[in-house]
């Protein structure tokens, strides 16, 4: 058994706490919401853990993550390890690692995929950091990843920054896959010859070359709303798609599918479309992301 301090008990953090506990480990969670928090402050969380400590930060990327790491840097001790499991930009990771290294605190960046379904299905993990730090955290990674061979749900991608870089590319691919399914949905809906669009998409789940978990989630969304009429075709982007394209440009890698998918999201904010209603539904299904309902 290992101890884990988990900061941030939102949509994913809450379920991650439950999955790690179910594997037999002790988790002390902290959240600003006292209804779900195990302790009243970061100071109390650190005090509740035996040294050397392992603390996982699961808060929104950007300033919330920076503020949390700044506070933990003053509370943790030499030999402790901090994991950033949010969707931070990979360029932030070295800054955090260097900051913590001045106190002898290790740093791991962890890309986490699985959304609201991860509690039962497990989370795909891509991590960056030293071998010693990653080995130290491996019992927690093994608790969080899906059942089956480790290499099919976990990767030590490289040094600090590699985990979030891998997750960034993963999310860029996700943009393209969702857009392809969404455009297919719109074409089927527009065609006069196809009378039962949900039946066609449901039939793609077995035996076809386009079957996938995202397709299963689209089927689920269509079961709840066969024409997705309850949603506006307005889709946000959380940053990873933009960062992926920046890196594609920096490395002279053509990425027309990912770029088109990102620009389609921009277009979705200008006028409604069936394709973007499907993308909105998919994001809500796998990640619990907010959607805009059609005004009645």
Residue, then its C-alpha position, 0 to 999 in steps of 0.5 A: x500500500x502507498x499513500x497519495x495526496x490528491x489535490x483537486x476532486x473535480x470530474x476526474x479527480x474525484x473518480x481517480x481518488x475512488x479508483x486508487x482507494x479501490x486498489x487498496x491504497x490510502x488517498x488523502x484528497x483536498x478540494x476547495x469544496x468541503x463537502x468532498x474534501x478529506x482535509x481542510x487545507x493543503x497544509x493539512x493534506x501535507x501533514x497527513x502524509x508520511x515522508x517521503x510524500x507523493x502528491x498528485x495535482x489535478x486542477x485546471x491548467x494554467x494559473x490554478x496549477x501554477x498557484x497550487x504548485x507554488x504553495x506546495x513547493x513551500x510545504x513539501x520536503x526534500x525527497x517528496x514527488x509532485x505529479x501534475x496530472x492536469x492538461x498543462x502545456x508541456x513548456x510549463x513542466x520544466x519551469x515547475x520541475x526546476x522550481x521544485x528541484x531547488x528543494x530536492x522535490x521530484x516532478x512528474x508530468x502525467x497526461x491522463x485520458x479517460x474522462x468521466x468513464x475512467x473510474x470503471x474503465x481505467x485511465x490511459x497514462x503518459x508520463x514524463x520524469x526521471x525513472x526513479x520518480x516514475x518507479x516510485x509512483x508506479x503503484x498509483x499508475x498501476x491502480x489508475x491504468x486499465x486492466x491488462x498489460x501495462x504497456x497498453x495503458x501506460x507509457x513512460x514517455x520520456x523526461x519532464x515534459x514528455x507526458x504532457x506533450x504526448x497528451x497534447x498530441x493525443x488530444x489533437x488526434x481526438x479533435x480529428x477523430x471526432x470531426x470525422x464522425x461528426x461530418x459523417x453524421x451530418x452527411x447521413x442526416x442530410x441524405x434523403x436516401x438514409x431513413x434511420x441515421x442512428x441505426x446506421x451508426x449503431x451498426x458500425x460498432x461491430x465488424x467495421x474498420x471505423x469502430x471505436x470507443x468514440x463511436x460507441x459514445x456517439x451511439x449513446x448520444x444518439x440514443x438519448x437524442x436521435x437528431x441531437x436537436x437538444x444541443x447547439x452546435x457550439x464547441x469550445x476548445x481547451x487549448x491542446x489542439x492549438x498547442x498541437x498545431x503550434x508544434x506541427x508548425x515548429x517541426x514542419x509536420x503537416x497536420x491538415x486534419x487536426x487543423x481543419x478540426x480546430x477551425x471547425x470548432x471556431x466555425x461552430x461559434x458562428x453558426x449552428x450545424x449538425x456536425x458540431x452538435x455531434x462534436x458537442x455531444x461527444x465531448x459531453x459523453x466522454x469528458x462531461x464537458x459543458x454543452x449548450x442546450x437549445x433554448x425552448 
